[in-house]
């Protein structure tokens, strides 16, 4: 079947499925807005997502955006998410209800609420909780995909680490944090001189409008192709050594509230606003934990991996020692020979799903089975400590900072590439 005829076939099927006597009472049918490879985005899907974003924008006081501009941004976000979810399906990446519920409980806990109160708060803001729940599932799946496709391919050499340490030996970049807002005027992957010139002119125009007093968040919503456009360009707070160096160079001489001139990278032209800068001693919370990993494969499903870990946990409860069971069952070769011991680890040393469990588990308690991009785990925290970032862990900190910097740029380039390669057809109505 030709996917281009899908819209007409869907409409025909819906109409012919309804008895003739009811035609006069019909309301306007749902229709396809965009075809994305073998999937479609319908008007009702777009309307629901648009309404949810409007609620969030009102909450964030970002309500001055024109409806058509917001619609365009939301639709582009939906297209990008659809493409990523299609790729995730090809890789067999899923998030089951157990993992989703744990993430929602953590979201509620971070907002100092019970899950029931969190749900009531979401619905009181006019956001459908069922849709919020499924969108959270999609975001977790997309995160798994990005970890597998992008993060797994990023390497940091020992030479890069040493160069980084030498370059930062006499500065305070590990202790300086920036809160930035960002606008990206993107260029195609194989940009021609005309493409670059056109993007530069647009970036210059946006910069001029900002200097003339236009609101940065409004312009980010209208013009930015960045992943954070629907958040008004807010990148959150990051250490200087976790940001692309061109970002740091662009803002280091700015005062709070000032905007940088457009700066060029492989993904396009960036305009940055310095929202806040802070510098203080960085004490990090470190966790000493041990775990047992069961990997999934074509022979071992999610249910089988989780069931095996539940059986292992039962053995622990009956008096078996963790190191013995880790040595017998764990499929993490690095920690298996140490009885599952992972040593001391700080923020960024493990993926988010692992850190979320490790940071919220009482000492001595074994977690329920949980999933990360590497497989299924049970985890026991042995100790916590607050640790100053001294010379002893400079290499780990440097490696982490370089990885985060590379990851941001690689994800931008990868998203642009898969969007360019996808079949996307906007259906005229």
C-alpha positions as CSV (number, residue, x, y, z in Angstrom):
1,X,0.0,0.0,0.0
2,X,1.3,3.4,-0.9
3,X,1.6,5.4,2.4
4,X,0.7,8.6,0.5
5,X,-2.9,7.3,0.0
6,X,-3.3,6.5,3.7
7,X,-5.2,9.7,4.5
8,X,-7.8,9.1,1.8
9,X,-8.2,5.4,2.7
10,X,-8.6,6.2,6.4
11,X,-11.3,8.8,5.6
12,X,-13.1,6.3,3.2
13,X,-13.0,3.5,5.7
14,X,-14.4,5.7,8.5
15,X,-17.3,6.9,6.3
16,X,-18.2,3.5,4.8
17,X,-18.2,1.9,8.3
18,X,-21.1,4.2,9.3
19,X,-24.7,3.4,8.2
20,X,-26.2,5.8,5.6
21,X,-29.0,6.9,7.8
22,X,-26.5,8.6,10.2
23,X,-24.6,10.6,7.7
24,X,-26.6,13.7,8.3
25,X,-25.7,13.6,12.0
26,X,-22.0,13.2,11.5
27,X,-19.5,15.5,13.2
28,X,-16.3,16.3,11.4
29,X,-14.0,13.3,11.2
30,X,-10.5,13.1,12.5
31,X,-8.0,13.4,9.8
32,X,-4.3,12.9,9.1
33,X,-2.1,15.9,9.5
34,X,1.3,14.4,8.8
35,X,2.6,11.1,7.5
36,X,5.9,10.1,9.2
37,X,7.4,7.0,7.5
38,X,4.8,4.3,8.2
39,X,3.0,6.2,11.0
40,X,0.6,9.1,11.0
41,X,0.0,12.1,13.2
42,X,-3.7,12.9,13.3
43,X,-5.5,16.1,14.1
44,X,-6.8,14.8,17.4
45,X,-3.3,13.8,18.4
46,X,-1.9,17.2,17.5
47,X,-4.8,19.0,19.3
48,X,-4.3,17.0,22.5
49,X,-0.5,17.6,22.5
50,X,-1.0,21.3,21.7
51,X,-3.5,21.7,24.5
52,X,-1.1,20.0,27.0
53,X,1.7,22.3,25.9
54,X,-0.5,25.3,26.2
55,X,-1.3,24.4,29.8
56,X,2.5,24.0,30.5
57,X,3.3,27.3,28.8
58,X,0.7,29.0,30.9
59,X,2.1,27.5,34.0
60,X,5.6,28.7,33.0
61,X,4.3,32.2,32.0
62,X,5.2,31.6,28.4
63,X,1.8,32.5,27.0
64,X,2.6,35.3,24.5
65,X,3.4,32.9,21.6
66,X,1.2,33.1,18.5
67,X,-1.0,30.0,18.1
68,X,0.3,29.1,14.6
69,X,3.9,29.3,15.7
70,X,3.3,27.2,18.8
71,X,1.4,24.7,16.6
72,X,4.4,24.5,14.2
73,X,6.9,23.9,17.1
74,X,4.7,21.2,18.7
75,X,4.1,19.4,15.4
76,X,7.8,19.4,14.7
77,X,8.5,18.0,18.1
78,X,5.9,15.3,17.5
79,X,7.5,14.4,14.2
80,X,10.9,14.1,15.8
81,X,9.5,12.0,18.6
82,X,7.7,9.7,16.2
83,X,10.8,9.1,14.2
84,X,12.8,8.2,17.4
85,X,10.0,5.9,18.7
86,X,10.0,4.1,15.3
87,X,13.7,3.5,15.7
88,X,13.3,2.4,19.3
89,X,10.7,-0.2,18.1
90,X,13.2,-1.6,15.6
91,X,15.7,-2.1,18.5
92,X,13.0,-3.7,20.7
93,X,13.3,-0.9,23.3
94,X,10.4,-0.8,25.7
95,X,9.4,0.7,29.1
96,X,7.0,-1.5,31.0
97,X,4.5,-0.3,33.6
98,X,6.7,-1.2,36.5
99,X,9.6,1.0,35.3
100,X,7.1,3.8,34.3
101,X,5.5,3.7,37.8
102,X,8.9,3.9,39.5
103,X,9.8,7.0,37.4
104,X,6.5,8.7,38.1
105,X,6.9,8.0,41.9
106,X,10.4,9.6,41.7
107,X,8.9,12.6,39.9
108,X,6.3,12.9,42.6
109,X,8.9,12.5,45.3
110,X,11.2,15.2,43.7
111,X,8.2,17.5,44.0
112,X,7.6,16.5,47.6
113,X,4.3,14.8,46.8
114,X,2.7,11.4,47.0
115,X,2.0,9.8,43.6
116,X,-1.8,10.3,44.2
117,X,-1.3,14.0,45.0
118,X,1.0,14.4,42.0
119,X,-1.7,13.0,39.8
120,X,-4.3,15.3,41.2
121,X,-2.0,18.3,40.7
122,X,-1.4,17.3,37.1
123,X,-5.1,17.0,36.4
124,X,-5.9,20.2,38.3
125,X,-3.6,22.0,35.9
126,X,-5.8,20.8,33.0
127,X,-3.4,18.1,31.8
128,X,-4.8,14.7,31.1
129,X,-2.9,12.3,33.4
130,X,-3.2,9.3,31.1
131,X,-1.6,11.2,28.3
132,X,1.0,12.6,30.6
133,X,1.8,9.1,31.7
134,X,2.2,7.8,28.1
135,X,4.2,10.8,27.1
136,X,6.5,10.1,30.1
137,X,6.8,6.5,28.8
138,X,7.8,7.8,25.3
139,X,10.4,10.1,26.8
140,X,12.0,7.2,28.7
141,X,12.0,5.1,25.5
142,X,13.6,7.9,23.6
143,X,16.2,8.4,26.3
144,X,17.1,4.7,26.0
145,X,17.4,5.0,22.3
146,X,19.7,8.1,22.5
147,X,21.9,6.2,25.1
148,X,22.2,3.2,22.7
149,X,22.6,5.0,19.4
150,X,24.5,8.1,20.4
151,X,26.1,7.8,23.9
152,X,27.4,4.3,23.3
153,X,29.4,5.5,20.3
154,X,31.0,8.4,22.1
155,X,34.6,7.7,23.2
156,X,37.0,9.8,25.2
157,X,40.7,9.0,24.9
158,X,43.2,9.3,27.8
159,X,44.9,12.0,25.8
160,X,41.8,14.1,25.7
161,X,41.4,13.7,29.4
162,X,44.9,14.8,30.1
163,X,44.6,17.8,27.7
164,X,41.4,18.8,29.4
165,X,43.0,18.6,32.9
166,X,46.0,20.7,31.7
167,X,43.7,23.3,30.1
168,X,41.6,23.6,33.2
169,X,44.3,23.2,35.8
170,X,44.4,26.9,36.6
171,X,40.8,27.9,36.0
172,X,37.7,27.4,38.0
173,X,35.5,25.8,35.3
174,X,34.6,22.8,37.5
175,X,33.2,25.1,40.1
176,X,31.5,27.6,37.9
177,X,27.8,27.0,36.9
178,X,25.8,28.7,34.2
179,X,22.1,28.9,33.8
180,X,21.6,29.6,30.1
181,X,18.8,30.0,27.6
182,X,19.4,29.0,24.0
183,X,18.1,29.7,20.5
184,X,19.4,27.5,17.6
185,X,19.0,28.5,14.0
186,X,19.7,25.2,12.4
187,X,21.5,24.4,9.1
188,X,21.0,21.2,7.1
189,X,23.5,18.4,7.5
190,X,25.1,19.1,4.1
191,X,24.6,22.8,4.2
192,X,25.4,24.8,1.0
193,X,26.9,28.3,1.2
194,X,23.4,29.7,0.5
195,X,21.9,27.6,3.4
196,X,24.6,29.0,5.8
197,X,24.1,32.5,4.6
198,X,20.3,32.3,5.0
199,X,20.7,30.9,8.5
200,X,23.2,33.6,9.4
201,X,20.9,36.3,8.3
202,X,18.0,34.8,10.3
203,X,20.2,34.6,13.4
204,X,21.3,38.2,13.0
205,X,17.7,39.2,12.7
206,X,16.8,37.3,15.9
207,X,19.7,38.8,17.7
208,X,18.7,42.3,16.6
209,X,15.1,41.7,17.9
210,X,16.5,40.6,21.2
211,X,18.7,43.7,21.5
212,X,15.6,45.8,20.7
213,X,13.9,44.3,23.7
214,X,11.9,41.3,22.4
215,X,11.4,38.5,25.0
216,X,14.0,35.7,24.7
217,X,11.6,33.0,25.6
218,X,9.0,34.1,23.0
219,X,11.7,34.2,20.3
220,X,13.0,30.7,21.3
221,X,9.4,29.4,21.0
222,X,9.0,31.0,17.6
223,X,12.4,30.6,15.9
224,X,14.5,28.0,17.7
225,X,15.2,24.5,16.3
226,X,16.8,23.4,19.6
227,X,15.5,20.5,21.7
228,X,14.5,23.0,24.5
229,X,12.6,25.4,22.3
230,X,9.2,24.5,23.9
231,X,10.8,25.4,27.3
232,X,11.6,28.9,26.0
233,X,15.1,27.7,25.3
234,X,16.0,27.0,28.9
235,X,19.0,24.7,29.2
236,X,18.9,24.5,33.0
237,X,22.0,24.9,35.2
238,X,25.2,23.2,34.1
239,X,28.8,23.3,35.1
240,X,31.0,25.2,32.7
241,X,33.0,22.1,31.8
242,X,29.8,20.3,30.8
243,X,28.9,22.9,28.2
244,X,30.2,23.1,24.6
245,X,33.3,25.4,24.7
246,X,31.7,27.8,22.2
247,X,28.9,28.3,24.7
248,X,31.3,29.1,27.5
249,X,33.3,31.4,25.3
250,X,30.2,33.2,24.2
251,X,28.9,33.9,27.7
252,X,31.9,34.2,30.0
253,X,32.2,37.9,29.5
254,X,28.5,38.6,29.7
255,X,26.6,40.1,32.6
256,X,23.5,38.4,33.9
257,X,20.6,39.0,31.5
258,X,22.8,39.8,28.5
259,X,22.6,38.0,25.2
260,X,25.5,36.7,23.1
261,X,26.0,37.5,19.4
262,X,25.3,34.5,17.1
263,X,28.0,31.8,17.2
264,X,28.4,29.1,14.6
265,X,28.8,25.3,15.1
266,X,28.3,22.3,12.9
267,X,24.5,22.3,13.7
268,X,23.9,26.0,13.0
269,X,24.0,29.4,14.7
270,X,23.4,29.7,18.5
271,X,22.3,32.7,20.5
272,X,22.7,32.4,24.3
273,X,21.4,34.4,27.2
274,X,23.1,34.3,30.5
275,X,20.4,33.9,33.1
276,X,22.7,33.3,36.1
277,X,26.3,32.4,37.0
278,X,27.4,30.9,40.2
279,X,30.8,29.9,41.6
280,X,31.3,27.9,44.8
281,X,32.9,24.8,46.2
282,X,31.4,21.7,44.7
283,X,30.6,18.9,47.2
284,X,29.2,15.8,45.5
285,X,27.2,13.0,47.0
286,X,28.9,9.7,46.2
287,X,27.4,6.2,46.5
288,X,29.1,3.0,47.2
289,X,26.9,0.2,45.9
290,X,26.9,-3.3,44.4
291,X,24.6,-4.8,41.8
292,X,23.6,-7.9,39.9
293,X,22.9,-7.4,36.1
294,X,20.9,-9.7,33.9
295,X,21.0,-8.7,30.2
296,X,18.1,-9.1,27.9
297,X,18.5,-10.6,24.4
298,X,16.6,-12.6,21.8
299,X,16.8,-15.5,24.3
300,X,16.1,-13.6,27.5
301,X,13.0,-11.4,27.6
302,X,12.3,-8.5,30.1
303,X,9.9,-10.8,32.0
304,X,12.4,-13.6,32.3
305,X,15.2,-11.2,33.4
306,X,13.0,-9.6,36.1
307,X,11.7,-13.0,37.3
308,X,15.3,-14.3,37.7
309,X,16.2,-11.2,39.7
310,X,13.2,-11.7,41.9
311,X,14.3,-15.3,42.6
312,X,17.9,-14.0,43.4
313,X,16.4,-11.4,45.7
314,X,14.4,-14.1,47.5
315,X,17.7,-16.0,48.0
316,X,19.2,-12.9,49.5
317,X,16.3,-12.6,51.9
318,X,16.8,-16.2,52.9
319,X,20.4,-15.5,54.0
320,X,22.5,-16.0,50.8
321,X,25.4,-13.5,50.5
322,X,25.2,-10.8,47.8
323,X,28.8,-11.3,46.6
324,X,28.3,-15.0,46.1
325,X,25.1,-14.5,44.1
326,X,26.7,-11.6,42.1
327,X,29.7,-13.9,41.2
328,X,27.3,-16.6,40.1
329,X,24.6,-14.7,38.2
330,X,25.7,-11.2,37.3
331,X,26.5,-10.4,33.6
332,X,28.5,-7.3,34.3
333,X,32.1,-8.5,33.9
334,X,33.7,-5.5,35.6
335,X,31.9,-5.9,38.9
336,X,31.1,-9.7,38.8
337,X,34.6,-10.6,39.9
338,X,34.3,-8.2,42.8
339,X,31.0,-9.6,44.0
340,X,29.0,-6.9,42.3
341,X,30.9,-4.1,44.0
342,X,30.9,-0.9,41.9
343,X,33.1,1.2,44.2
344,X,32.4,4.9,44.9
345,X,30.5,6.7,42.2
346,X,29.2,10.3,41.8
347,X,26.7,12.1,39.6
348,X,27.1,11.2,35.9
349,X,29.0,8.0,36.5
350,X,26.0,5.9,35.7
351,X,22.9,6.3,33.6
352,X,19.9,8.2,35.1
353,X,17.8,5.2,35.7
354,X,20.5,3.6,37.8
355,X,21.4,6.8,39.7
356,X,17.8,7.4,40.5
357,X,17.5,4.1,42.3
358,X,21.0,4.3,43.9
359,X,20.4,7.9,45.3
360,X,17.0,7.0,46.9
361,X,17.7,3.6,48.4
362,X,18.3,3.2,52.2
363,X,21.6,1.7,53.1
364,X,21.6,-2.1,53.3
365,X,18.3,-2.5,51.4
366,X,18.1,-4.4,48.1
367,X,16.1,-2.7,45.4
368,X,13.3,-4.2,43.4
369,X,14.4,-5.2,39.9
370,X,14.7,-2.2,37.6
371,X,15.6,-1.6,34.0
372,X,18.3,0.5,32.3
373,X,19.6,0.5,28.7
374,X,22.1,-2.3,29.8
375,X,19.5,-4.7,31.1
376,X,17.8,-5.5,34.5
377,X,19.4,-4.9,37.9
378,X,19.0,-5.3,41.6
379,X,21.1,-2.9,43.7
380,X,22.3,-2.6,47.3
381,X,23.7,0.6,48.7
382,X,26.6,0.0,51.1
383,X,27.5,3.7,52.0
384,X,26.9,7.3,51.1
385,X,29.3,10.2,51.5
386,X,29.7,13.8,50.6
387,X,33.0,14.2,48.8
388,X,35.0,17.2,47.7
389,X,36.2,17.0,44.0
390,X,39.9,16.8,44.6
391,X,42.8,15.8,42.5
392,X,42.1,12.1,43.1
393,X,39.0,12.1,40.9
394,X,40.0,14.8,38.3
395,X,40.3,12.2,35.5
396,X,36.8,10.9,36.1
397,X,35.3,14.4,36.3
398,X,37.2,15.4,33.1
399,X,36.0,12.3,31.2
400,X,32.4,12.9,32.3
401,X,32.5,16.5,31.3
402,X,33.9,15.7,27.9
403,X,31.3,13.0,27.3
404,X,28.4,15.3,28.2
405,X,29.8,18.0,25.9
406,X,30.1,15.5,23.0
407,X,26.8,14.0,23.7
408,X,24.9,17.3,23.4
409,X,26.4,18.1,20.0
410,X,26.1,14.5,18.7
411,X,22.4,14.3,19.6
412,X,21.7,17.6,17.8
413,X,23.5,16.3,14.7
414,X,21.8,12.9,14.9
415,X,18.3,14.4,15.3
416,X,18.9,16.6,12.3
417,X,20.1,13.6,10.3
418,X,17.2,11.2,11.1
419,X,14.7,14.0,10.5
420,X,16.3,14.7,7.0
421,X,16.3,11.0,6.2
422,X,12.7,10.3,7.2
423,X,9.7,10.4,4.8
424,X,7.5,13.2,6.1
425,X,4.5,14.4,4.2
426,X,2.2,17.2,5.4
427,X,-1.4,16.5,4.3
428,X,-3.3,19.5,3.0
429,X,-6.8,19.8,4.4
